[in-house]
Amino acid sequence: MANNGAGNLTSLELESGVYRIGEASRMTGVKAFVLRYWETEFPMLEPGKGSNGRRFYRQEDIDLILKIKRLLYDEGFTIAGARRHLREGGAPGESESGAVISPGYGATQLLNRKMLLDMRDSLRAFLTLLERR
């Protein structure tokens, strides 16, 4: 069969804006097994599933995958930090408690605080795993 130049997407997928995991993987540059893992780590990433159990990603899911990818790979967030950032709406200039941080607080202190919060979340995740055993 000849390639129609549309990245191997069927006409149904192009028209409906719904993509299977392979197409979502190619569109975002994230491997399929990573997408399945991210579904377990990011509750807001919930692709639909057909009666046969196959995942169907909408354009909103693709946009969220690209945002997660940017946070993890480009901005250096941990998974826990990216999850928290997305949950809180990613509002800059706010602390975890929601209090506005004064402009003179300093980038170093913000970075240190972020690293400590990410470390705390990672340690909690490890503790949860250990408690299950």
MIGUVEX-392260 format. One record per atom (N, C-alpha, C, O): atom name; x, y, z; chain; residue number from 1. Coordinates in pm, whole numbers. Layout:
N
a u v w c k
CA X Y Z A NUM $
...
END
This chain:
133
a u v w c k
N 83 -118 0 A 1 $
CA 0 0 0 A 1 $
C 88 124 0 A 1 $
O 195 125 61 A 1 $
N 43 226 -67 A 2 $
CA 120 350 -73 A 2 $
C 91 435 49 A 2 $
O -21 437 101 A 2 $
N 193 505 95 A 3 $
CA 178 596 207 A 3 $
C 111 722 156 A 3 $
O 157 781 58 A 3 $
N 4 765 223 A 4 $
CA -68 883 178 A 4 $
C -8 1012 230 A 4 $
O -65 1120 208 A 4 $
N 106 1005 298 A 5 $
CA 174 1125 346 A 5 $
C 115 1183 472 A 5 $
O 157 1290 516 A 5 $
N 19 1116 533 A 6 $
CA -46 1168 653 A 6 $
C 6 1099 778 A 6 $
O -65 1090 878 A 6 $
N 128 1050 773 A 7 $
CA 185 985 891 A 7 $
C 115 855 926 A 7 $
O 109 818 1043 A 7 $
N 63 784 826 A 8 $
CA -4 656 844 A 8 $
C -133 666 926 A 8 $
O -176 566 982 A 8 $
N -195 783 934 A 9 $
CA -323 797 1003 A 9 $
C -434 764 905 A 9 $
O -428 804 789 A 9 $
N -535 691 951 A 10 $
CA -646 661 864 A 10 $
C -734 783 850 A 10 $
O -725 876 930 A 10 $
N -820 785 750 A 11 $
CA -908 900 730 A 11 $
C -1004 915 847 A 11 $
O -1042 1027 881 A 11 $
N -1045 804 908 A 12 $
CA -1133 812 1024 A 12 $
C -1065 887 1137 A 12 $
O -1127 972 1202 A 12 $
N -937 855 1163 A 13 $
CA -865 920 1271 A 13 $
C -843 1068 1242 A 13 $
O -854 1151 1332 A 13 $
N -813 1101 1116 A 14 $
CA -792 1241 1080 A 14 $
C -920 1321 1095 A 14 $
O -917 1435 1139 A 14 $
N -1033 1262 1057 A 15 $
CA -1160 1333 1063 A 15 $
C -1212 1344 1205 A 15 $
O -1268 1448 1242 A 15 $
N -1196 1241 1284 A 16 $
CA -1256 1240 1416 A 16 $
C -1168 1302 1523 A 16 $
O -1217 1336 1631 A 16 $
N -1039 1318 1498 A 17 $
CA -949 1372 1600 A 17 $
C -923 1274 1712 A 17 $
O -887 1314 1823 A 17 $
N -940 1145 1684 A 18 $
CA -917 1039 1782 A 18 $
C -804 953 1728 A 18 $
O -804 914 1612 A 18 $
N -706 924 1815 A 19 $
CA -586 853 1770 A 19 $
C -561 732 1860 A 19 $
O -584 737 1981 A 19 $
N -512 625 1800 A 20 $
CA -471 509 1877 A 20 $
C -335 538 1939 A 20 $
O -272 639 1908 A 20 $
N -290 451 2027 A 21 $
CA -167 477 2102 A 21 $
C -46 488 2010 A 21 $
O 45 567 2039 A 21 $
N -42 413 1902 A 22 $
CA 71 422 1809 A 22 $
C 80 559 1744 A 22 $
O 188 617 1733 A 22 $
N -36 610 1701 A 23 $
CA -37 744 1640 A 23 $
C -3 851 1743 A 23 $
O 71 944 1714 A 23 $
N -57 836 1864 A 24 $
CA -27 933 1970 A 24 $
C 123 931 2001 A 24 $
O 183 1036 2024 A 24 $
N 181 813 2000 A 25 $
CA 324 798 2024 A 25 $
C 405 870 1917 A 25 $
O 500 943 1948 A 25 $
N 369 849 1791 A 26 $
CA 441 914 1682 A 26 $
C 422 1066 1684 A 26 $
O 516 1141 1658 A 26 $
N 301 1110 1714 A 27 $
CA 273 1254 1714 A 27 $
C 350 1328 1824 A 27 $
O 392 1442 1804 A 27 $
N 370 1262 1938 A 28 $
CA 432 1329 2053 A 28 $
C 580 1295 2069 A 28 $
O 651 1364 2141 A 28 $
N 626 1189 2003 A 29 $
CA 763 1147 2020 A 29 $
C 787 1076 2152 A 29 $
O 900 1072 2201 A 29 $
N 681 1021 2210 A 30 $
CA 689 948 2337 A 30 $
C 650 804 2309 A 30 $
O 546 779 2248 A 30 $
N 732 709 2351 A 31 $
CA 706 568 2323 A 31 $
C 575 523 2389 A 31 $
O 533 577 2491 A 31 $
N 512 424 2328 A 32 $
CA 381 377 2375 A 32 $
C 387 327 2519 A 32 $
O 295 354 2596 A 32 $
N 493 256 2556 A 33 $
CA 501 205 2694 A 33 $
C 514 319 2794 A 33 $
O 468 307 2908 A 33 $
N 576 430 2752 A 34 $
CA 587 547 2839 A 34 $
C 449 612 2854 A 34 $
O 413 655 2964 A 34 $
N 373 619 2747 A 35 $
CA 237 674 2755 A 35 $
C 152 591 2852 A 35 $
O 79 647 2934 A 35 $
N 163 458 2843 A 36 $
CA 86 374 2935 A 36 $
C 130 397 3080 A 36 $
O 47 399 3170 A 36 $
N 260 414 3102 A 37 $
CA 310 441 3236 A 37 $
C 260 577 3286 A 37 $
O 217 589 3400 A 37 $
N 267 678 3200 A 38 $
CA 220 812 3240 A 38 $
C 74 810 3279 A 38 $
O 33 888 3365 A 38 $
N -6 725 3218 A 39 $
CA -147 714 3256 A 39 $
C -162 673 3402 A 39 $
O -257 713 3468 A 39 $
N -66 594 3453 A 40 $
CA -73 553 3593 A 40 $
C -22 662 3686 A 40 $
O -61 667 3802 A 40 $
N 63 750 3636 A 41 $
CA 124 853 3719 A 41 $
C 50 987 3714 A 41 $
O 58 1066 3808 A 41 $
N -21 1013 3606 A 42 $
CA -92 1139 3588 A 42 $
C -241 1110 3572 A 42 $
O -286 1077 3463 A 42 $
N -317 1122 3681 A 43 $
CA -460 1088 3676 A 43 $
C -539 1169 3574 A 43 $
O -643 1125 3527 A 43 $
N -488 1288 3541 A 44 $
CA -560 1371 3445 A 44 $
C -543 1323 3301 A 44 $
O -613 1369 3211 A 44 $
N -451 1230 3278 A 45 $
CA -431 1171 3145 A 45 $
C -514 1043 3138 A 45 $
O -471 937 3183 A 45 $
N -633 1056 3082 A 46 $
CA -725 943 3075 A 46 $
C -778 927 2933 A 46 $
O -886 978 2901 A 46 $
N -704 856 2848 A 47 $
CA -759 833 2715 A 47 $
C -880 742 2724 A 47 $
O -891 659 2814 A 47 $
N -970 757 2630 A 48 $
CA -1086 669 2627 A 48 $
C -1045 530 2585 A 48 $
O -939 510 2526 A 48 $
N -1128 434 2616 A 49 $
CA -1101 297 2574 A 49 $
C -1223 243 2504 A 49 $
O -1337 260 2550 A 49 $
N -1199 177 2393 A 50 $
CA -1308 116 2317 A 50 $
C -1353 -13 2382 A 50 $
O -1296 -57 2483 A 50 $
N -1455 -73 2326 A 51 $
CA -1508 -199 2380 A 51 $
C -1403 -310 2375 A 51 $
O -1409 -406 2452 A 51 $
N -1307 -296 2283 A 52 $
CA -1201 -396 2274 A 52 $
C -1083 -365 2366 A 52 $
O -984 -438 2366 A 52 $
N -1091 -257 2443 A 53 $
CA -987 -222 2539 A 53 $
C -876 -135 2483 A 53 $
O -784 -100 2555 A 53 $
N -883 -101 2355 A 54 $
CA -780 -16 2295 A 54 $
C -798 128 2338 A 54 $
O -910 178 2353 A 54 $
N -684 194 2357 A 55 $
CA -687 334 2397 A 55 $
C -714 424 2277 A 55 $
O -668 398 2166 A 55 $
N -792 530 2303 A 56 $
CA -817 631 2202 A 56 $
C -786 767 2261 A 56 $
O -850 810 2357 A 56 $
N -688 835 2205 A 57 $
CA -644 965 2253 A 57 $
C -712 1076 2174 A 57 $
O -714 1072 2051 A 57 $
N -766 1174 2245 A 58 $
CA -825 1292 2182 A 58 $
C -717 1399 2170 A 58 $
O -607 1383 2224 A 58 $
N -746 1506 2102 A 59 $
CA -649 1614 2086 A 59 $
C -611 1672 2223 A 59 $
O -495 1710 2243 A 59 $
N -705 1680 2316 A 60 $
CA -673 1730 2451 A 60 $
C -570 1640 2520 A 60 $
O -482 1689 2591 A 60 $
N -581 1509 2497 A 61 $
CA -484 1415 2555 A 61 $
C -346 1437 2492 A 61 $
O -244 1434 2562 A 61 $
N -343 1459 2362 A 62 $
CA -216 1484 2292 A 62 $
C -151 1610 2348 A 62 $
O -31 1612 2374 A 62 $
N -231 1716 2367 A 63 $
CA -178 1841 2422 A 63 $
C -123 1820 2562 A 63 $
O -18 1874 2597 A 63 $
N -193 1741 2644 A 64 $
CA -147 1713 2780 A 64 $
C -18 1632 2777 A 64 $
O 73 1658 2856 A 64 $
N -9 1535 2689 A 65 $
CA 114 1454 2676 A 65 $
C 232 1545 2641 A 65 $
O 340 1531 2698 A 65 $
N 211 1637 2548 A 66 $
CA 319 1729 2510 A 66 $
C 358 1819 2628 A 66 $
O 476 1851 2644 A 66 $
N 261 1859 2708 A 67 $
CA 291 1942 2826 A 67 $
C 370 1861 2929 A 67 $
O 468 1911 2985 A 67 $
N 328 1737 2953 A 68 $
CA 400 1650 3047 A 68 $
C 542 1627 2998 A 68 $
O 637 1633 3076 A 68 $
N 556 1601 2869 A 69 $
CA 688 1579 2810 A 69 $
C 777 1701 2832 A 69 $
O 893 1687 2869 A 69 $
N 723 1821 2808 A 70 $
CA 800 1944 2827 A 70 $
C 843 1960 2972 A 70 $
O 958 1993 3000 A 70 $
N 750 1937 3065 A 71 $
CA 782 1950 3208 A 71 $
C 892 1853 3249 A 71 $
O 986 1890 3320 A 71 $
N 881 1728 3206 A 72 $
CA 977 1625 3248 A 72 $
C 1111 1637 3177 A 72 $
O 1216 1633 3242 A 72 $
N 1108 1653 3046 A 73 $
CA 1231 1646 2969 A 73 $
C 1299 1781 2951 A 73 $
O 1422 1789 2954 A 73 $
N 1222 1887 2934 A 74 $
CA 1282 2018 2907 A 74 $
C 1304 2100 3033 A 74 $
O 1406 2166 3049 A 74 $
N 1205 2094 3125 A 75 $
CA 1214 2179 3244 A 75 $
C 1271 2106 3364 A 75 $
O 1294 2167 3468 A 75 $
N 1293 1976 3353 A 76 $
CA 1360 1901 3458 A 76 $
C 1274 1866 3580 A 76 $
O 1329 1838 3686 A 76 $
N 1143 1868 3566 A 77 $
CA 1056 1830 3677 A 77 $
C 1068 1680 3701 A 77 $
O 1097 1603 3610 A 77 $
N 1046 1640 3825 A 78 $
CA 1029 1498 3853 A 78 $
C 884 1464 3819 A 78 $
O 803 1554 3795 A 78 $
N 852 1336 3817 A 79 $
CA 713 1298 3789 A 79 $
C 621 1355 3897 A 79 $
O 515 1409 3866 A 79 $
N 662 1344 4022 A 80 $
CA 580 1398 4131 A 80 $
C 565 1549 4119 A 80 $
O 457 1604 4141 A 80 $
N 672 1617 4084 A 81 $
CA 667 1762 4068 A 81 $
C 581 1804 3951 A 81 $
O 506 1901 3960 A 81 $
N 590 1731 3840 A 82 $
CA 508 1762 3723 A 82 $
C 361 1736 3753 A 82 $
O 274 1814 3714 A 82 $
N 333 1627 3825 A 83 $
CA 195 1597 3863 A 83 $
C 138 1709 3949 A 83 $
O 26 1754 3927 A 83 $
N 217 1753 4047 A 84 $
CA 172 1861 4135 A 84 $
C 154 1991 4055 A 84 $
O 57 2064 4076 A 84 $
N 247 2020 3965 A 85 $
CA 239 2141 3883 A 85 $
C 111 2141 3799 A 85 $
O 42 2243 3791 A 85 $
N 79 2028 3739 A 86 $
CA -42 2019 3657 A 86 $
C -168 2026 3744 A 86 $
O -266 2090 3706 A 86 $
N -164 1961 3860 A 87 $
CA -279 1962 3951 A 87 $
C -310 2103 3999 A 87 $
O -426 2142 4013 A 87 $
N -203 2179 4026 A 88 $
CA -221 2315 4077 A 88 $
C -243 2416 3965 A 88 $
O -256 2535 3992 A 88 $
N -248 2371 3844 A 89 $
CA -272 2460 3732 A 89 $
C -149 2531 3682 A 89 $
O -158 2614 3592 A 89 $
N -32 2501 3740 A 90 $
CA 93 2559 3692 A 90 $
C 103 2708 3713 A 90 $
O 172 2776 3637 A 90 $
N 36 2761 3816 A 91 $
CA 38 2905 3840 A 91 $
C 174 2948 3892 A 91 $
O 215 2906 4000 A 91 $
N 246 3033 3817 A 92 $
CA 376 3079 3864 A 92 $
C 360 3180 3977 A 92 $
O 259 3250 3986 A 92 $
N 461 3186 4064 A 93 $
CA 461 3286 4170 A 93 $
C 379 3247 4291 A 93 $
O 355 3330 4377 A 93 $
N 336 3121 4299 A 94 $
CA 263 3077 4417 A 94 $
C 338 2962 4482 A 94 $
O 398 2879 4414 A 94 $
N 333 2960 4613 A 95 $
CA 396 2850 4685 A 95 $
C 299 2734 4691 A 95 $
O 186 2744 4644 A 95 $
N 343 2622 4749 A 96 $
CA 257 2505 4758 A 96 $
C 133 2534 4841 A 96 $
O 26 2478 4815 A 96 $
N 145 2623 4940 A 97 $
CA 31 2655 5025 A 97 $
C -65 2751 4958 A 97 $
O -174 2776 5010 A 97 $
N -28 2806 4842 A 98 $
CA -113 2898 4771 A 98 $
C -81 3044 4802 A 98 $
O -139 3134 4740 A 98 $
N 9 3069 4895 A 99 $
CA 46 3206 4929 A 99 $
C 136 3262 4820 A 99 $
O 223 3192 4768 A 99 $
N 115 3388 4786 A 100 $
CA 197 3452 4683 A 100 $
C 335 3479 4741 A 100 $
O 348 3531 4852 A 100 $
N 439 3443 4666 A 101 $
CA 577 3460 4709 A 101 $
C 623 3599 4667 A 101 $
O 601 3640 4553 A 101 $
N 684 3670 4757 A 102 $
CA 728 3806 4727 A 102 $
C 836 3806 4620 A 102 $
O 913 3710 4611 A 102 $
N 843 3913 4538 A 103 $
CA 940 3917 4429 A 103 $
C 1084 3907 4477 A 103 $
O 1169 3859 4402 A 103 $
N 1115 3950 4599 A 104 $
CA 1252 3946 4649 A 104 $
C 1293 3812 4707 A 104 $
O 1402 3800 4762 A 104 $
N 1209 3714 4696 A 105 $
CA 1236 3583 4756 A 105 $
C 1360 3519 4696 A 105 $
O 1436 3455 4768 A 105 $
N 1381 3535 4567 A 106 $
CA 1502 3485 4504 A 106 $
C 1482 3354 4432 A 106 $
O 1413 3264 4480 A 106 $
N 1544 3344 4315 A 107 $
CA 1530 3225 4233 A 107 $
C 1595 3104 4298 A 107 $
O 1545 2992 4285 A 107 $
N 1707 3125 4370 A 108 $
CA 1776 3013 4433 A 108 $
C 1688 2949 4540 A 108 $
O 1680 2826 4548 A 108 $
N 1623 3031 4621 A 109 $
CA 1536 2977 4725 A 109 $
C 1418 2903 4665 A 109 $
O 1377 2798 4715 A 109 $
N 1362 2957 4556 A 110 $
CA 1251 2889 4489 A 110 $
C 1295 2755 4433 A 110 $
O 1223 2656 4444 A 110 $
N 1413 2752 4373 A 111 $
CA 1465 2628 4317 A 111 $
C 1490 2527 4429 A 111 $
O 1454 2410 4416 A 111 $
N 1552 2571 4537 A 112 $
CA 1577 2481 4650 A 112 $
C 1447 2427 4707 A 112 $
O 1437 2309 4740 A 112 $
N 1347 2514 4719 A 113 $
CA 1217 2472 4772 A 113 $
C 1155 2368 4679 A 113 $
O 1102 2267 4725 A 113 $
N 1161 2393 4548 A 114 $
CA 1104 2301 4451 A 114 $
C 1173 2166 4460 A 114 $
O 1108 2062 4458 A 114 $
N 1307 2168 4470 A 115 $
CA 1381 2043 4480 A 115 $
C 1343 1966 4606 A 115 $
O 1328 1844 4602 A 115 $
N 1329 2037 4717 A 116 $
CA 1292 1971 4842 A 116 $
C 1151 1912 4835 A 116 $
O 1126 1802 4884 A 116 $
N 1058 1986 4776 A 117 $
CA 922 1936 4763 A 117 $
C 918 1813 4672 A 117 $
O 846 1717 4700 A 117 $
N 994 1816 4563 A 118 $
CA 1001 1701 4474 A 118 $
C 1062 1581 4544 A 118 $
O 1016 1468 4528 A 118 $
N 1167 1606 4623 A 119 $
CA 1233 1499 4697 A 119 $
C 1135 1438 4799 A 119 $
O 1129 1317 4815 A 119 $
N 1059 1524 4866 A 120 $
CA 961 1476 4963 A 120 $
C 858 1387 4894 A 120 $
O 825 1280 4945 A 120 $
N 808 1430 4778 A 121 $
CA 709 1352 4706 A 121 $
C 766 1218 4660 A 121 $
O 698 1116 4667 A 121 $
N 891 1219 4614 A 122 $
CA 955 1095 4572 A 122 $
C 972 999 4689 A 122 $
O 948 879 4675 A 122 $
N 1014 1051 4803 A 123 $
CA 1032 967 4922 A 123 $
C 898 910 4969 A 123 $
O 891 795 5011 A 123 $
N 793 990 4961 A 124 $
CA 660 939 4997 A 124 $
C 618 826 4903 A 124 $
O 560 727 4947 A 124 $
N 648 842 4774 A 125 $
CA 613 738 4677 A 125 $
C 691 609 4708 A 125 $
O 634 500 4704 A 125 $
N 820 622 4739 A 126 $
CA 899 504 4776 A 126 $
C 845 439 4902 A 126 $
O 836 316 4909 A 126 $
N 808 519 5001 A 127 $
CA 753 466 5125 A 127 $
C 625 389 5098 A 127 $
O 603 282 5155 A 127 $
N 540 443 5013 A 128 $
CA 416 375 4977 A 128 $
C 444 240 4912 A 128 $
O 379 141 4942 A 128 $
N 542 238 4822 A 129 $
CA 580 110 4758 A 129 $
C 632 11 4859 A 129 $
O 597 -107 4853 A 129 $
N 715 56 4952 A 130 $
CA 771 -34 5053 A 130 $
C 663 -86 5147 A 130 $
O 669 -201 5191 A 130 $
N 565 -2 5179 A 131 $
CA 459 -44 5270 A 131 $
C 369 -149 5208 A 131 $
O 307 -227 5280 A 131 $
N 362 -154 5076 A 132 $
CA 278 -253 5008 A 132 $
C 339 -391 5013 A 132 $
O 268 -491 4995 A 132 $
N 469 -400 5036 A 133 $
CA 537 -530 5035 A 133 $
C 528 -598 5167 A 133 $
O 580 -708 5183 A 133 $
END
